[in-house]
Amino acid sequence: MNGRIVTTVYRKELLELVRDRRTVISMVVVPIVAMPLLFSVLNHFMSSNEKQADAESTTIAVSGPIAMPGLEAALKKAGFELKNAVDLRAAVSNKDAAAAIEETRSETGEPGIRIYNDDSRPASEKAGSKLHEAFDSLKDSQIRTALSAKGISEKVLEPFGVEDVDVAPQGTRGRKFLGGMLGYMVILLMFTGCMYPAVDMTAGEKERRTLEVLLASAAGRDEIVLGKILAASTAAFITATLNIFSIAISFQSGLMGQNLREVLEGTRLDASTVLLLLIAVLPTAITAAAVMITISSFAKSFKEGQSYLSPLIMLVVFPAVIGMMPGMEASPRLALLPVFNVSQLIKSIFAGDYTAAAFLVSFASNLVYAAVAFAIAVRIFQREDVLFRT
């Protein structure tokens, strides 16, 4: 294999990629714009939904005058607005009220309160939580009053104290959240950014009738394939790199908004973390390029190549989504699964709990997959019935 020929093919493919508007948009524009836009939209909806839920959660439906002593005062103190309704269940279901309360009596005549709420609505769920807090406060007040009347110290209510200590390093929760989301986004955009170059280098060249000229040159099939794979993987790697830096800039510049920044409190994105992320995704970028070039080689046109690769994008989404799920950890066996292992590795790098063994197993397995994909691509390019399919 001649390195100079491979470099020539590589430069030729890169030049054509830069000239293609669709490739530039998917490779550069989308990663730069997608993450800041995603965080801005997410922060906007989180803020607006939270404000709307707060405003709606204050309306409580009741069926009539409240008889329980101190209950109405406790509700008003908690900020609730009482609204009369004939059918309490319907009032909550129809969103006329965030929640509803009904005074009840047990078989022994003891008073009780029934709460109607809809956990599928944030406002109703928040109202139910606030109602429980108000009722607990009322219970505590009544118990303390009763104990004081009997001359019993209120300390009997709290015979001992309980203190929670979070042993996780500060920012671990935020890093895992961001790492899981970043792993999914990087993988998805990396494969998407690689799709157009891969199709253009194979089916696109068939349409333009330029593939025959390349095959008739002094370059061998393996050199042509390697040059194309390197160019396509460069596009995928640039997409991943821009995506990572876009998230870092969004995080550092405050585009995520106050809500997300509270979730990610204590999270830091330093140069070593970014470098490890880029190293981790490199073999996957090569694998993506080799697989896509292999599949799109069977297509006769650019449109047909896109239809071949679209299911692959959907197939890649599933392990990436599983990898971003909370509580999902990679075992040595799972570290051999493609896509899933790099998704888990990205999350572990952000969380700061990755091990050298896990990194090496995932990196080495992805290198093997890249080599196998390259060998298959070369074998496909040896078949005239594939390259000149009509």
N, C-alpha and C positions, 0 to 999 in steps of 0.2 A: 504494500500500500504506500503510495507516494503522498507525503504530507503536503507538498506544494500544490498538488492537484486538488487535494481535499480542501485546502485553504482557498483556492480559486473558486471552487464550487460553493463553498461557504460564503465567500464575499459576494458572489453573483446572486445567491438566494437572498442574502440580507439586503442587497440593493433593491431587489424586486419587492421585498417586504416593505421597505420604507416608502416606495412609490405607490403602494396599494393603500388607499384611504381606509378601507374596511379593517385592514390589519392594524393600522396605526390607531384607529379608534378602539378596537378591542384590546390592543396591547398596551396602550399608553393612556388614552383619555378615560376609559372606563375605570381602571384602577385608581387613577388620581381623583376622579370625581365621585366614584361610587361610595367610598368609605366616609368622607366628610358629609356627603349628602345623606347617607344612611344614618349616621349618628345625629345629624341635625333633624331629620324627619322623626327618628325614634324619640329624641329628646322632646320635640314639639308635641308628639302624640302622648307621651308619658305625662308631660306637664299639663296639657289640656284635659286629659282624662282624669288626672288626679284632682284638678280644680273642679271639674264637673262632678266627680264622685263626692268631693267634700261638700259641694253646694246641695246636692240631692240627698245626702245622707242625714240631713237634719230633720226631714219630714217624717213623722211617725203617725200612723193611723191608730185610733182607738175607737171602740164601739159606743162609748158613752162616758159619763163622769167617772173619774178615778176614785175608788173607795179606799184603797190602801193608804194608810197614813204615811205622809212623807214621800210617797212615790211621785206625785206630780211635781213637787218642788225639786226632787232629785233629777227628774228628766229635764226640767227647765234649766237647772243649774248646769247640766251637761250640754246645754245648747240645743236641745230638741224643740221642734215646733209640733204641737199636737194637732191632728186633723181628724175630725169625726168621719166614720165610715160605717156603713151597714154590714158589708161583707169584708172582713179584714183580709182574708186570703185573696179575694179578687182585687182589693186595693193594692196589694203588693205585686200581684201578677200583672196587673194593668199599668204598673209604674205610676200609680197615683200617689204612692208613698214608698219611701225606701224600705221601711219595715213596719210591722204592726205588733202591738202587744194586747194581750187579753188576760184579765184577772180570772183566776180559777180557784177552785176549792177541791181538796183531796177528799177521799171517802171519810176521813176522820175530821174533816172540817178545817184543815190547815190551809192557809192562803198560799197561792202560787201565781206565777206569771208565765204565760205562754207567748213565745216570740215567733212571729212569722217573718221570714226573710227569704230572699232568693240569692243563693250563693253564686249563681252565674252572672250576677250584676255586681260590679265593684262597689257601687253606691250602697246597695242593699247589704253586701258583705261587711262593708265598713260600718254601716248603721248597726248591724247585729253585734259587731265587736264592741262598739261604743255603748250599746245598751247593756251588755254583760258587765262592762266596767262600771257603769252607773249603778247597776243592781248590786254588784259586789261592794261598792262604796256604801250604798244604803244599808246592806246587810251588816257591814262592819260597824257602821254608825249605830245601828239599833242594838247590836250585841254589846258594844262598849257602853251604851246608855244603860242597858239592863244590868251589866256587871257593876257599873258604878252605883246603881241603886241598891244593890245587895252588898256593897262594900268590898267587892272583889277587885283586885288590881288588874289592869288591862294587860299586864305582862303575861298572863296565862294564855293569851292569844298567840304569843310568839315565844314559846319556850326555848327556841334556839334559832339562830340566823343561818341563812344559806347564801353562799356566794359562788357565782359562776366564774371560772377562770378559763379563758380561751387560750390554749397552748399553741395554736397555729400562729406562725409569724404574721406580723401586720401586712395586710394586703393580699394574703393568700387567696381568699375568696374572690377578690377582684381579679387577680391574675388568672385564676382558673376560668372565670367567666370570660374574660377577654381572650385568653388563649384558645378556649373552645370555639368561640365565635370566629377568631382570626384563622384558626385551622380550617374551618369550613369555607370561609370566604377566599382564603389563599388558594386552596385546592380547586374550588369551583372556577374562580377567575383565571387560574393558571391553565386549566384544561380549555376554558373558553378562549383565552388568548392564544392558545396553540392551535385551535381548530382551523381558523382561516388560513394561517400560513401552511399548515399541513395539506389542506385541500388544494390551495393554490399551487403548491410545489408538485403536485401529482395530477389530479384531475384538471386543474387549471392549465397546466402545461400541455395536457392532451388536447384541450379545447383550442389553445393558441398554436398548436402544431410545433411547439418548440422542444418537446421532449425527445423527438427523433434526432434533432441536432445535437443535443447533449449526449445521447447514447452513442452517436456516431463519432464523438470526440475521442481523444486519447485517454479519457478518464475511465477507469474500471467501474463496474457496477457497485462494488463495495465502497469505492471512493465517492461515487455519486450519492449513494445512500447516506454515508457518514456525513458528507457535507450538508445534505438536506436536513438530516436529523439534528446536527449541531445548530443550524440556522433556526429550525422550529423550536428546539429546546432553549435557544437564546431568547426567542420571543416569549416562551412560557416563563423563563426565569426572570426576564425583565418585568413581566406582568406581576409575578409574585413579589419581586423586590419593590416595585412601585406601590403595591398593595400594602406591604409591611410598613414602608415609610409613610404612606398616607395615613395609616392608623396611628403611627407614632406622632405625626404632626397634629392629627386631630386630637389626640390625647393631651399633648403638651400645650396646645394652643387654646384649649377649653371649648372646642367645638362640640364636645360630647354633652355639654350642659351640666347643670348642678346635680340632677338626679343620677346620671350615670357616673359622675365623678365621685359621688358619695358611695356608690357600689364599688368603685375601683380605688377607694381611698388606700393610700400606701403603696400603690403600684408604681413601679419605675421602669422605664424603657431605656436601658443604657446600650452602649455600642457593642458590648460582648453578647448581650441577648439578641440583638439584631443580627450579628455575625453568625451565631449558632443557628438562628432560624434560616438564614440564607443557605448555610451548609446543609441543613436538614432537608430542604426542599429541592436541592440540586439534582439528586438521582431521580426523584419523581418527575422533575421537568423533562429529563432525558427519556424516561419511560413513556411519559405522555406523548412526546414527539414521535418516538419510534412506533408506538401503537397506532397513533393517528395516521402517520404516513403509510403504514402497512395497510390499514383498512381503506383509506381513501385511494390507494393505488388501484383498487378494483373498480372505482367509479369512472364513468365515461365523461362526466361533466361536473362542473363546480357545484351545481345544484344537487346532483346525485350524491356527490361526496358529502355535502352537508347533511343530507338525509341519512347517510350511513353513520355519521359521527354523532348525530343528535342523541340516539339511544345510549351511546357511550357516556355522554355527559350526564344523563339521567342515572346511569348505572353507578357512576362515580359519586353521585350525591349521597347515596345511602350509607356507605361506610363513613363518609365524612360527617354526616349528621349523627350517626351512632357515636363517633369519636368525640363530638362536642357535648354529648349528654352528661349531666352531672353524675358523679359517682362512677363513671366508666373509667376503668384503669386497664392499662395494657400489661398482660402477662407475657412471659417469654414466648409462648406459643402464638399469642395474638400479635406480638411484635413482628411476626413474619407475614402478616396480612398486608398486601399493598393498599395504599390510600389510607386505610385505618391507622396503620402504624405511624405515618407521618402526621396525621391529624392528632394522634395522641402525643407524639413527640413535641409538636408545637405547643400543645397545652401544658405539657410537663416542663418545657423550657420556660414558659411564662410563669408557671407556678413556682419554679425554682426547686422542684423535687425530682428532676430527672437524674438518672444514674448514667455513668459512662458505659456500663454494659448495655443498658437499654438503647442508648444513642448508637452504639456501634452495631448492635443487632439490627436495628431498624435501617441504619445507613447501609450496612453491608447487604442486607436482603434486597433493598431497593436498587443497589448497584447490580446485583445479580439479575433482577427483573429487567433492568435497563439493557444489560448485555444480551439477555435472551431475546428481548424485543428487537434489538438491533440485528441479531442473527436471523430472526424471522423476516425482518424487513429486507435484508440482503437476499434471502432466498426467494422472496416474492418478486424482487426486481430482476431475478434471473429468468423469470417466466415470461416469454413473449406473449402468451395468450392473455396475460393480465395487463401488461403494458400497452398492448395494441388491441385491446378489447373493443369491439364495435357493436 
